[in-house]
């Protein structure tokens, strides 16, 4: 009953931040794609693939910068191969390995989002450079 009671307020809190993340990532990071439907998605969830990025390396870099994100699909088992869900969406290996899932919560703030959006493009660029070695 609490989830039903708070759904509208929580959605109003996270959805604008999610939409800002989606728009900014797609505009600011080359070779990035949103996975899933652009509008029919959870209000607190955004997932992307980045070409020629090692998603696990990107997660480590984000973690070091203070951001907790995930890679692959929610049902991914830790296998270093691309998620079966990502590949079933038609993404090739060079895209599928570079997946990133971002989930927002009740404690997420616009300031957190701005910090994340300032940090992510540089980390993706660094991860690409390291992937080319």
Beta strands, then each sheet from edge to edge (+ up, - down):
strand 1: 32-34
strand 2: 45-50
strand 3: 99-103
sheet 1: 1+ 2- 3+
end
